[in-house]
Structure formats: structure tokens, C-alpha cells
Amino acid sequence: MDGKTLARIGAVAFVAVAITATVIELTRTDEVTQIQTVSRPHVGDPGPLRTTLRHCRDIGEAASRDASCLKAWAENRDRFLGPTSSEAH
């Protein structure tokens, strides 16, 4: 076999594999995974703590010097983590 014939056989084999892969991909059914979203219940009044936290978020860096923001962050932290060890005694 000379080089031209071998190159043609290789090209035909490559095209055959490409066509086979294309046919398999096109005939495959899509298994669409449905994403379930969890919606939070709508609460009418956000409450004073949430309102303060949103205010602190909105004022940016100045919130780190605002006493009401520091108090709100401490209260929010205690809601989730519980009181600190110095407060527990």
C-alpha cells in the first residue's frame, strides 16, 4: 500500500466515526433535570431587626462605625449561633 491509499483509508475511517458520533448524539433523548426551586414564604412585615440589617447593608462602610448596626449584627449573630461564652455565664 502506498501513502495515498493509506491516507484515504484513514480519512474514510475518520469520517465514518464522525458520522456515527453525530447520529448517536442526534438520536439521543435529552434527560432534562428539573430544578426545584424553594421559594421563601412571603412575610408581610419584615420586622425591626431585618429593617435595621437592610439599612446597615445599604449604608456600606459607614455601618462598621454605626452603633445601631453593630447591635443589630450582634443580635442577628446570636439568633443563629447562640450567645457567646461571655454572655452565657
C-alpha positions as YAML, in Angstrom:
chain: A
units: angstrom
residues:
- id: 1
  name: MET
  ca: [0.00, 0.00, 0.00]
- id: 2
  name: ASP
  ca: [1.30, 3.39, -0.85]
- id: 3
  name: GLY
  ca: [0.89, 6.52, 1.28]
- id: 4
  name: LYS
  ca: [-2.03, 7.96, -0.70]
- id: 5
  name: THR
  ca: [-4.17, 4.87, -0.25]
- id: 6
  name: LEU
  ca: [-3.39, 4.68, 3.46]
- id: 7
  name: ALA
  ca: [-4.31, 8.37, 3.86]
- id: 8
  name: ARG
  ca: [-7.62, 7.82, 2.04]
- id: 9
  name: ILE
  ca: [-8.48, 4.83, 4.25]
- id: 10
  name: GLY
  ca: [-7.66, 6.90, 7.33]
- id: 11
  name: ALA
  ca: [-9.82, 9.78, 6.10]
- id: 12
  name: VAL
  ca: [-12.75, 7.48, 5.34]
- id: 13
  name: ALA
  ca: [-12.46, 5.87, 8.78]
- id: 14
  name: PHE
  ca: [-12.38, 9.30, 10.44]
- id: 15
  name: VAL
  ca: [-15.45, 10.48, 8.52]
- id: 16
  name: ALA
  ca: [-17.28, 7.24, 9.39]
- id: 17
  name: VAL
  ca: [-16.55, 7.71, 13.10]
- id: 18
  name: ALA
  ca: [-17.63, 11.36, 12.94]
- id: 19
  name: ILE
  ca: [-20.90, 10.48, 11.21]
- id: 20
  name: THR
  ca: [-21.60, 7.69, 13.71]
- id: 21
  name: ALA
  ca: [-20.97, 10.02, 16.66]
- id: 22
  name: THR
  ca: [-23.25, 12.65, 15.12]
- id: 23
  name: VAL
  ca: [-26.07, 10.17, 14.56]
- id: 24
  name: ILE
  ca: [-25.78, 8.87, 18.12]
- id: 25
  name: GLU
  ca: [-25.85, 12.39, 19.51]
- id: 26
  name: LEU
  ca: [-28.85, 13.45, 17.43]
- id: 27
  name: THR
  ca: [-30.92, 10.37, 18.29]
- id: 28
  name: ARG
  ca: [-30.21, 10.59, 21.99]
- id: 29
  name: THR
  ca: [-33.11, 11.79, 24.12]
- id: 30
  name: ASP
  ca: [-32.42, 14.69, 26.40]
- id: 31
  name: GLU
  ca: [-32.92, 13.88, 30.03]
- id: 32
  name: VAL
  ca: [-33.75, 17.30, 31.34]
- id: 33
  name: THR
  ca: [-33.19, 17.59, 35.03]
- id: 34
  name: GLN
  ca: [-35.89, 19.64, 36.60]
- id: 35
  name: ILE
  ca: [-34.58, 22.18, 39.01]
- id: 36
  name: GLN
  ca: [-36.72, 22.53, 42.06]
- id: 37
  name: THR
  ca: [-36.73, 25.97, 43.49]
- id: 38
  name: VAL
  ca: [-37.54, 26.57, 47.08]
- id: 39
  name: SER
  ca: [-39.48, 29.74, 47.49]
- id: 40
  name: ARG
  ca: [-39.42, 31.57, 50.75]
- id: 41
  name: PRO
  ca: [-42.79, 32.33, 52.25]
- id: 42
  name: HIS
  ca: [-43.74, 35.94, 51.90]
- id: 43
  name: VAL
  ca: [-43.78, 37.68, 55.22]
- id: 44
  name: GLY
  ca: [-45.74, 40.90, 55.37]
- id: 45
  name: ASP
  ca: [-43.75, 42.84, 57.96]
- id: 46
  name: PRO
  ca: [-40.00, 42.23, 57.76]
- id: 47
  name: GLY
  ca: [-39.53, 43.15, 61.41]
- id: 48
  name: PRO
  ca: [-37.33, 45.74, 63.02]
- id: 49
  name: LEU
  ca: [-34.16, 43.62, 63.01]
- id: 50
  name: ARG
  ca: [-34.40, 42.87, 59.30]
- id: 51
  name: THR
  ca: [-35.15, 46.51, 58.54]
- id: 52
  name: THR
  ca: [-32.09, 47.59, 60.52]
- id: 53
  name: LEU
  ca: [-29.90, 44.98, 58.81]
- id: 54
  name: ARG
  ca: [-31.03, 46.18, 55.40]
- id: 55
  name: HIS
  ca: [-30.31, 49.77, 56.38]
- id: 56
  name: CYS
  ca: [-26.82, 48.75, 57.53]
- id: 57
  name: ARG
  ca: [-26.25, 46.93, 54.24]
- id: 58
  name: ASP
  ca: [-27.30, 49.99, 52.29]
- id: 59
  name: ILE
  ca: [-25.06, 52.48, 54.08]
- id: 60
  name: GLY
  ca: [-21.96, 50.44, 53.30]
- id: 61
  name: GLU
  ca: [-18.69, 51.02, 55.14]
- id: 62
  name: ALA
  ca: [-20.22, 53.58, 57.48]
- id: 63
  name: ALA
  ca: [-22.17, 50.73, 59.07]
- id: 64
  name: SER
  ca: [-18.99, 49.46, 60.76]
- id: 65
  name: ARG
  ca: [-18.98, 52.66, 62.85]
- id: 66
  name: ASP
  ca: [-22.72, 52.82, 63.47]
- id: 67
  name: ALA
  ca: [-23.75, 51.66, 66.97]
- id: 68
  name: SER
  ca: [-27.21, 50.51, 65.85]
- id: 69
  name: CYS
  ca: [-25.67, 48.37, 63.10]
- id: 70
  name: LEU
  ca: [-23.18, 46.80, 65.50]
- id: 71
  name: LYS
  ca: [-26.04, 45.99, 67.88]
- id: 72
  name: ALA
  ca: [-28.19, 44.54, 65.06]
- id: 73
  name: TRP
  ca: [-25.31, 42.38, 63.81]
- id: 74
  name: ALA
  ca: [-24.68, 41.07, 67.32]
- id: 75
  name: GLU
  ca: [-28.37, 40.25, 67.76]
- id: 76
  name: ASN
  ca: [-28.51, 38.54, 64.38]
- id: 77
  name: ARG
  ca: [-25.36, 36.55, 65.17]
- id: 78
  name: ASP
  ca: [-26.85, 35.44, 68.49]
- id: 79
  name: ARG
  ca: [-30.04, 34.28, 66.78]
- id: 80
  name: PHE
  ca: [-28.09, 31.76, 64.72]
- id: 81
  name: LEU
  ca: [-25.04, 30.91, 66.81]
- id: 82
  name: GLY
  ca: [-26.44, 31.37, 70.29]
- id: 83
  name: PRO
  ca: [-24.98, 33.68, 72.90]
- id: 84
  name: THR
  ca: [-21.20, 33.93, 73.18]
- id: 85
  name: SER
  ca: [-19.44, 32.24, 76.09]
- id: 86
  name: SER
  ca: [-19.04, 35.54, 77.98]
- id: 87
  name: GLU
  ca: [-22.80, 36.17, 77.70]
- id: 88
  name: ALA
  ca: [-23.75, 32.64, 78.72]
- id: 89
  name: HIS
  ca: [-22.24, 32.92, 82.25]
...
